[in-house]
Amino acid sequence: MSTDRIIFSRPFRAARELPNVEAVLSSDHSHGDGPFTAAATAKLREVTGAPYALLTTSCTHALEMSGLLLELGPDDEVIVPSFAFTSSATAMALRGATVVFADIDLSTGNLDPESVAQLITPRTKAIMVIHYGGVAADMEGLQRLADANGIAIIEDNAHGLGGRWRGRPLGTIGTIGALSFHDTKNIHCGEGGAVLLTDEILMARAEIIREKGTDRARFLRGAVDKYSWQDIGSSYLPSELNAAVLDAQLSEFDTIQENRHRVWNTYAAALPEWARRNDVRLMTVPADRDHTAHLYYLRVPDEHRRDDLITHLAQRGIVAPFHYVPLDSSPAGLKLGRTPVPCTRSAEFSGTVVRLPLWPGLTAEQLARVVDGVTSFTV
Ligand SMILES: *Cc1c(COP(=O)(O)O)cnc(C)c1O
């Protein structure tokens, strides 16, 4: 039996990556918004059905653009799940807005609409939703609250490219969607991201915010004869080198997803009996959602035994990490946020979750070793 280390995540290698990068370097056009940006953007719009998409330098920057598009300021509050990556909170705090932490639903790790309902005030400007592991949040409950109170929804869809809620593509349900192409995500270009929009007016502003506050995008289309400073903004567009890698990856999106689902389905088929005997919760996907096989996680009943499982797997050369540390009790969360109702379920989820290796190239032999490693542990 092989004892090679089985790492948690390994970026997919797409066939066209190097030829595409070579084409960019030979073209005298490496800065943003060239032909590979256009091609990758078209593919993203095809996968998501989004009327508008803009590549960005990261998901964090896509979330910062969301804060600028919604004109957030110091008088505003944004409701963010406590169990989240830091970008969801810090992109809002960067605009001076107060982050108000909400709790999650233990069955999915996603924002709980009942928790959100308790936190809405006249200052609430947006709700930040994460589709954890690529499984959609309860969008019906959240959309109802947003509509009733005139609040925007930002979808941090870093995990959910290609996922669906009741047939609707994730990232296009709320006001603004954000994607990540960090090399730990299903599709990557080293570091990268995108903004998805359905509103034409927001799109016109987003183009300006992304290009140093100028209408250069309109100029490049020939709509104006020179470009000038129009609004505040920054430089959120990726270089063609990143877009070239992204385009190569998106060309093989179906293969990547098939292989991630193969891994996910192997775990889902092999672990239920062990989980029942050990009181372990396996990741579940509600029937009205199509997930993206971004993560496969388990929840062990208590934190000490969870840490013991991580050690047990590490001794067998298997890297299986925990996940987000709750934001509400983090140093910046205490300083920049408010937690009117304790986020006890976020703390419980964070203390009990463990993620198994999941990447397209995992072999049947490696998967058997992971399954064997997990099922040889007694909680
Ligand atoms: C990875 C991730 C981000 C940040 O993405 P970057 O592209 O690295 O900025 C934000 N939110 C979630 C949920 C993520 O998983």
The ligand as a Tripos MOL2 file, in Angstrom:
@<TRIPOS>MOLECULE
LIG
   15    15     1     0     0
SMALL
NO_CHARGES

@<TRIPOS>ATOM
      1 C1        -11.8630   31.6930   -0.9340 C.3       1 LIG1
      2 C2        -13.0070   32.4570   -0.4100 C.ar      1 LIG1
      3 C3        -13.0580   33.8520   -0.4630 C.ar      1 LIG1
      4 C4        -11.8880   34.6900   -0.9240 C.3       1 LIG1
      5 O1        -11.5550   34.4680   -2.2290 O.3       1 LIG1
      6 P1        -10.2550   35.1760   -2.8310 P.3       1 LIG1
      7 O2        -10.4290   34.9680   -4.3050 O.co2     1 LIG1
      8 O3         -9.0790   34.4460   -2.2640 O.co2     1 LIG1
      9 O4        -10.2870   36.5970   -2.4520 O.co2     1 LIG1
     10 C5        -14.1840   34.4960   -0.0300 C.ar      1 LIG1
     11 N1        -15.2230   33.8200    0.4560 N.ar      1 LIG1
     12 C6        -15.2140   32.4820    0.5550 C.ar      1 LIG1
     13 C7        -16.4090   31.7850    1.0850 C.3       1 LIG1
     14 C8        -14.1070   31.7640    0.1340 C.ar      1 LIG1
     15 O5        -14.0890   30.4270    0.2520 O.3       1 LIG1
@<TRIPOS>BOND
     1     1     2 1
     2     2     3 ar
     3     2    14 ar
     4     3     4 1
     5     3    10 ar
     6     4     5 1
     7     5     6 1
     8     6     7 2
     9     6     8 1
    10     6     9 1
    11    10    11 ar
    12    11    12 ar
    13    12    13 1
    14    12    14 ar
    15    14    15 1
@<TRIPOS>SUBSTRUCTURE
     1 LIG1         1 GROUP 0 **** ****
